[in-house]
Amino acid sequence: MRKLSLLLMSVLLASSAFAQNERAYEERVYVVRGLAIEPQDDRAVLVAECEAAMAAAGITGIEMGPNARVGRASLHRLLNQDKHGRVRDDKSQDKQRGEYLVCQDFDSFFVNQGMNFIPSFYVVSIDGLTFAAEGGGIGSEFGQLPGGTQIMAPSESPVFYPAEGVFLANSSATILPSVPYDLAISLGIPEPFAAFGGTMTHNGLADNADPNGEDDQFETEGYWVIRLLISIQN
C-alpha cells in the first residue's frame, strides 16, 4: 500500500511539473464585416507597405505586379465569442473593431488563365492585436502554405456574374506563424509574433469596375471568420 501511495504521489508531482511548463492557448473567434476604406492611400504607398510586411514575415511567391490588388478595409463587429459560445459585448455592426491591409497577386491568376488560387497576404489589426495572415505564398520557415483567394462565379467573356469587373470570391489564410510556440521560438521568430496562430476565412465581393464607389449598385465588402489562438503561459 505504501509503495502504491508513493507511486501515485510521484505521478501526480510529475503531472503537476509538466502542467506548469506547458503552454496553453486562449482562443478568440471573430465574425466581422470588412468594408473598403475610401479614399485609399496612393497605390505605390500600399504596394511598398505590402512588400515590406511580406519581407518581414519571410513570405515569397506573392508579387505586387501591375494587376495586384492592394487596399485597406475596416473591420466591423458582427459577433465576437469565445470557444464556449459566450457572446462578448454587443453585436453592433457600426462599431469598428480594426482594419486590415490586403495584398493579392492577381497576375499569377491571369497568367494561369484563372485556374489557380490568388496568393493573398493580410496584415490585420483588431481589438488592439496585430498579426499577419497568408494564403498561397511560400514562407521561409513553413514552405508552401495552403489557401488563397478563389473566384466563385463566371468572370470571363461572354459571361460575367454579377457584372463585368465585379468578383464574388472566397479566401482562406493561415495566421502566422501557426506553429507551436516553442517551435516558433526555436525557429528564431520574435516572441510577440510567435504568440499568434490560427486561420481566417472570407466571403466577399470586390467591385473592381467601380473602385471609387461612385455607383452604389455593388459595394466592395466581405465577411471574415477569424479564429485566433494566443499563446499564454500557465
N, C-alpha and C positions, 0 to 999 in steps of 0.2 A: 504493500500500500504506500509505504514511504517512497519507494522508487517511482511508483506511478505518479505521486504528487510532485516529486522533483522533475519528472519528465514533462508533466503538464505545465509546471511553472516555467521551465526552460522554453517551451513552445510559445507561451504567452509573452515572455520577455522578448523573444526573437521577433515575434509578430509586431510587438509594440515598437521595437527599434526600427523595423522595416517601415512601418507606417509613418514614423517620424521623418524618415529620409525621402519617402516617395513624394512625387509631385501630384497635385490634384488640379483639376481644371474647373473653372467657372464657365458655364455655358450660357450664352445670350442669343436669343433669336429675335431678329428684327424683321418685320414685314413693312416695307416703306415704299412710298411713291417717289419716283425720280422725275424732276421737271428740268428741262433745259434752261440754263441761266442766260438771259439776253439783256443787253448785248454781250457778246463774248469778247474775251481778250483777243488781241491780234493773233492770227494763226501761227505766225513764226514764234511768238512767245509760248504758245501752248505746245507746239512741236518740241521746242527746246526743253520745256518742263517735262514732257513725256520722256524724251531721250535721257535726260538726267536721272529721272526716277527709275527707269529701267536699268540704266548702268549701275546705279546704287544697289539695286536688287539683284544684279547679276543675270539679268534676262537678255537673251538674244533671240533672233528669229522673228522679231516684230519690227518691221521697218516703217518709219514715218515718211513714206513716199508721197508723190503728188496726189494720190487718191485716199490718203489716210484720213480717217475721221477722228478729229480731236475736239474736245469741248468740255465744258463744266456743266454739272447739273446739281440741283439742290435736292435733298432728301427730306421727305415729309412723312411723319408718323401715320401709319395705319394701325399697326398693332405691335406691341413690344411685350414679350412674355418670356418667362424662364422655362426650363425644361419640364416643370410640373404644371404648366399651363396657367400660372397665375399672371393676370394682366397687370402690368406696371403703369402707373399714372393714367393718362387719358388716351383716347383714341382719336384725338383731333387731327384731321388731315391738314389743317392750317399751320400747325406747329412745326417749324423747321427743325430737324434733328441734326443736319450736317450737309455735306456736299461731297461730290466726287469728281475726279478728273478721269476722262475716258480717252484711251489711245487705241485705235483699231486699225489694223493693217489690211485695208481693202484691196491693195494692189495684188497681194498674193491670191486673194479671192478671184479677182478678174483674170489674172494670168492663168489660173487653173479652170477658167470658164465656169466659175461659180460652183465647182464641185467639192470644195473643201470648206472647212470652218474658217472663220475670220479670226486670226490671232488677236487677242484683246488683252489690254493691261489697264488696271484701275488703281488710283490712289484714293482711298476712302477716309473721310473724317466723319465720325458720328459719335454723339454724346461725349465729346472730349477725347476720343480714341482715334488714332490714325494708323492705317495699315495698307499694305499693297495686296492686290489680287491679280492673278494672271491665268489665262486660258489659251492654250495653243502654242505658246512660245517655248523656249528652251532655257531652263535655269542652270546656272553654272554648277550648283550643288545638287540639283534634283533631276537633271535630264529633261526629257520631253514631258511637259505637264498636260493633262487632259483638259478638254473644254474648248472654249472659244465661242464665237457667235455664228449662228446659222440662220439664213434667210428662210422663213417658213411659208412663203407664198410666192406665186409666179412673179418674176420681175424682169423678164426678157421679152423683147418684141416678138410677136404682136400682143402678148398677154401681160398685163401689169395689174397686180391686185395689192392694195385697193386702188392705186393710181401710179402712174409713172413717176419714179423718183421717191416713192413712199414705200418703206420697207417694214414688214412685220418680222420680228426676229426673236429668237431665244438665245440666251447666253448662259454660260456657266464658267466659273473661275475658281481657282484654288487660292485661299487666303494664305499668303506666305508667312512663315516657312512650312507650316502644316507637317512638321515632323516633331517627335517628342522633344521636350525642352532640353534634356541633357545632350541629345544628339545634335540639336541645333547649336548649342554652346561649343561642342567639340568640333563642329564644322567651322567655327570662327564667326558665327552670326552674332551681332551685337545683342546683348541681353534684352533691351526693350523690344526688338523685333522678334527675337526668339520666343517671346512670351505669347505670341499670337498664332492662331491657326484656325482653319475652318473652310467653309465653302460659301459661294454666292451663286444664286441662280436668278435669272432675269427674263421677263417677258415684256417686250416693248414695241413701240412704233417710232421710226425715225423719218421725219419729213424732210428729206434732202432736197425736195423740189421747192420748198419754201423755208429755207434756213432762218430767215429773219422774222418768221411768224406773221407775215402780212395777211395771209389767207388763213382764217380760223377753221377751215374745214377739217384739217388734221393738225394734231399737236404732237411734237416730239416729247414723248413721255414713256415711262415704263414702271414696272413693279418689281421690286427686289425682295428676295428672301435671303437674309444674311444670317448664317449660323456661325457664331464666333466663339472660339474656345480660348480662354485666357488662363495661362498657367499661374497657379498660386502655390505658395509653399505651406504645407501643413505645419 
